[in-house]
Amino acid sequence: MAGAAALIFLMATTATAAGTADAPTVKAKGRSSVATTAPRRKVRTVAARPSLGQKQGLRKTEDELRLKSSAALVVDQDTNEVLYSKNAEAVLPIASITKLMTAVVVLDAGQSMDEPITVSKVALDTPKNNRSRLRVGTTLSRGELMHLALMSSENRAAYSVGAAYPGGLSSLVEAMNSKANELGMNDSHFVEPTGLSSDNRSSAHDLALLVNAAYQHPLLREYSTASDASVAIGRHMVQFHTTNSLVRNPSWEIGLQKTGYISEAGRCLVMQAELAGRKLIMVLLDSTGRYSRVADAERIRRWLDSMPTAQHAPALTPSALAEEPSATVPESERDLGRSGSDTF
């Protein structure tokens, strides 16, 4: 009888062990217990919102270089010669390219880069819009905030600099639109300093004028082309990185740059760079994929490098129409737009 009872107990123990071998164990204070496998969460798929350029059909525009950007412009900075143009007059949201205008206006006002500014919450600063690592209430210098706004596209940095403008945000926005008018950016309009709003709009033509104006400020060239920066936030040093992988590429000589992204704008990139022995301004708006704006820039560079002379753009050849080059972009390129620090 005792032997039969022992056999039944052994069988029951074996069955229990077999049934729970794959179950995760959860240790509680003073005891251990077995937890049942949690039910799988249903993953909700959300379709990406189309950009304004996509809605307007601009992405269907065919061009000789087969760029993935809806609008593109390449201009010789010294002669103003247009080397390449695609939908350059289309007015589109420009996302964080906005921060360039914010920076230009702040420098025009002659504000001290050493003045301390307290980081404030952006009006559009929601979990959906921003993952900023700048804590609200942190105090940094205006120069540090400008640096982070241009290099890492930090929205709170740009917003805080704008809020500290003489007269506040409303005066800053007025100055931004006045500057646009002064530069001949007739198709541009600004409503806030970060680029989170899709109502900040411009064209590739107008942005080439802005890049040229921003390039005249050595400080903006320095801030925008830095690859990394460490900033003291609370008791810790926090590392920030550029949002443009081309800055780290030794084969590119970039004098000024800015990336941008929100869903309504697509991926955007503006640069001043020396290519094929010429100082050029390049504007790429509403690119389709995360890495496609970088690939478009590389494609344009290869085409320019094939120029037979410094005066004339080359005839388009099969090599210029090669498949899109692969672009290795490090994790630091976080043009997260509506879901990250770069509205990128």
N, C-alpha and C positions, 0 to 999 in steps of 0.2 A: 504494500500500500504506500509506504514511504517512498519506495523506488519509483512507483507510477507518478506520484505527486511531483517528485524531482524532475521526471521526464517532461511532464506537462509544463512546469515552470521554465525549463530550458528551451522548449519549443516556443513558448510565448515570448521569451527574451530574444530569441533569434529572429522571430518575425518582426518584433518592434525595431530591432537594429536594422534589418533589411529595409524597412519602410522609411527609416529616417536617416539613412546613410548620407544622402545628398542634401539634407536640410541644414541650413546655417544654424550654428549655435549662438545663442545670445547670453552673455554672462551678466548676471545682475549681482548686486552687492550681497555677499554672504551665501550665494547659491548659484547653481547653473541650471538652465532650462533649455528646452528645445523649441525653436520657433518654426512655425509652418512657413512655407515659401509664400512671399507676398504676391498678390495678383499683379499681372503686368499692367502698367499704365498705358492707356490709349494715347498714342502720339497724334496730335492734331496737326495736319499739314496745312500751312498757310501759303497761298500763292503770293509770289513777290509782286509788289505793286509796280505797275509800268511807269517808266519815267515820262516826263512831258515830251521829250524828243521821240520816244517810242510811240506815244499817242498821236503825235503829229506825223508819223511815218518817216522821220528823218533817218532812222536806222536802216531803212531799206534803200537809202541813197547809195548808188554804186560809185566807187571812185577807183582811180587807177592803182592805188596802193592797197586797196582792199582793207582799209582801216576799220577797226571795230568801233571807233568813236563816231557819233552822229555829226559832230562838227569839229573841224580842225583848221589850224592856220599856222603857217611857218613864214616868218618875216625876217629879213636881214635887218638887224638892229641899227646898223650904220647908214644904210641906203634906203630903208623902208620898202625895199623890193619884196613883193609877195612871191615866195617860192612855191608854196602849196596852199590850196584853199579848198575847203569842203563845208558847205553850209555856214560860212563864216559870219553871215548876218543874222542867223537864227537866234532869237532871244530865248534863253533857257535859264532855269534855276542853276546857280553856280556853287551852292553848298559852301564849303569852307574856303573857297577862293576869296570869299567875302573878307576873310581875316586880313588879307593883304591891304585892302582899302582901309580897314580899321587901323592898321599899323601906320599907314601913310599919313592919315589924318592926325593921329596922336603925335607923330613926329613933327608934323607941320605946326602943331599947337605949342611946341617947345617944352613939353612937360618933362620933368626930371625922371631919368631912368632909375634913380636911387630912391625915389619916394616910396615908402611902404604902402601897400594896398591890401585890404582884407578881401579874401576870396568870397564872393557872394553867389547865391543860387541863381541859375539862369531861369528866365521866365518860362522857357520851354524845357526845363531840366526835369525830366521824368525818367523812370527806369527804362522806358522805351527809347528815350532820346539820348541817354548819356550814361557812360560808365566811368566818369571822371575819377581819377585818383587824387584830385585836389579836394581836400576836405573843406567844406564851407566853414569859414572862420579862420582858416590858415592865413597868415600874413607873409607876403613875399614882396619883393621890390617890383616896380613897374617893369624894369628891364627883364627880370626873371619871368614874369607873366607873359611879356611880349615874346620872349624866347620860346616858351612852351606853346604859345598859341601858333607860332609860325612853324616850329619844328615838329611838334607832336600834335598839332591841331587841337589843343585843349580848349574846349568850349567855355569852361568856367574861367579860364585865364583870359580869353578874349572878352568875355562878358564883363569881368571885373575891371579890366582896363577901360572898357567903354563906359562903365558906370562911373568911373573916376574922372571922366572927361569934364572939363569946365562946363557947367550947365546940365550935366548928366546925360543919360542915353538919348533923350530927344535932341539935344544939341549935337551930339555925336552923329546921329543919323542925318541930321540936317547938313552937317559938315561933309559927310560922306557923299551925299547927293550933289552938294555944291562942288566938291572936288571932281566928281564924275563929269559934271558940266564943264568945268575948267579944262579937263583933259580931252574934251570932245567925245566922251563916252555917251553918245546921245541915245543909245538903246538900253541904258543901264538904270537900275533903280534898287535902292537899299532900304531895308526896314529895321534891321537889327545887326549887331556886330559879329555874330558867330557863324552864320550860314545855316543854322538849323531851320530857319524859315525858308520855304520854297518861293517866297515872294521876293527874295534877293535874286535879281535876274540881270543877265548881261549877254553879250554875244562874244564869239571868239575874236572878232575885230576889236571890240571895246576892251577886252581883257588884255590884248596885246599892248594897248596903250597904258593900261594899269601896270603891267609887268615892267614896261620901260620906265615908268615914273617911279615905281618901287625900287628898281635897280639903282637909281641915283642916290639911294641912301645906303651907305656902307654898313650901317647897323642891321638893316633888313637883309642884306646879302649874307652877313655873318650869322644871324639868327636862323634864317630859313635853310641854310646849307649845312648847319651843324648836324652831326649824326647822333650824338648822345649828349645828355646833360644830367647832372645829379643835383637835386634840390632838397633842402632840409624841410621836411614836413613833420611837425611835432618833434619827436625824439629820434626820428629815423631819416636817413638819406634815401630818397626815392629816385630811381633811375628812369629817365624818359628817353625815348628813341624817335628818330625821324620816321615819318609815315611814307617816305619816298625811298625805295630800295636803290634807286639809281644814284643817290647821294653817296652810297658806299661803294659804288662801282668805279674802280680806278680808270676805266676807259671813258668815263664821262667827266667833262669839265663844266660843272654847273655853277653859275654865278648867283642864281636866285631861283627859288621854286616854291610851289604850294600845291598840295593835293586837296581834293574835296570829294565828299560823297554824302548824299541822302538819296533815298529811293527816287524822289522826283527829279533829281539831277543826274543820276547815274554816276559813274566814276569819272572824275575830272582831274586834270593835271595842267599846270602852267609852269614854264621854265624859261630862264635865260641860260643859254649854254653855248659853248664854242664848239662848232662842228664843221668839219671840212674846211678849216681855216677861216671860218666866218663867225661873227657873233650873231647868234640867232635867237629869236623869241618863238617859242612853240606853245600852242594852246590846243588842248584836247578836251572836248566836252562830251558828256553822256556816253562814255564807253560802256560796253555791254557786260563785261565780266570783271572779277576782282583783279586779275593780272593783265587784262587786255590793254589798258592805257600804257603800261610799261612796254608791252609788246609793240604797240603802235609807235611809241617813241623810238624803239630800237629799229623798227622797220623804216621809219623816216630817216634815221641816221644812216642806215645802210644805203638808202637811196641817195642821200646827199653825198656820202663818201664816194659814190660812183660818178660824181660830176667830173666831166673832162676838164673843165676850167673853173676858176673861182667866180666867173661872171654869169654862167648860165646853168640853169637846172638841166639835168640829163634827160635824154629820151628814156621813157619807161621801158625797161627790159624785163625778160622773163625772171631774171634773178631778183629784180625789185618786187616782183609779184609772187615771190616764194611764199610758202605756207608760213603762217604766223610763227615767229620764233618762240621757243620755250623761254619762260621768264621765271627764274627762281627768286621768289620773294620771301625774305625772312619773316619770322613771326612778328617782328617789330613793325611791319607795315600794317598798321591796324586802322585802315580807313573804315571805321565802323559806322559812321554816319548816324542814322537814327538809332543805332544800337551801340554806339561807342564814342570815344573822345573826338574822333575826326569826323566831321560832318562831311566829312572828309569829303 
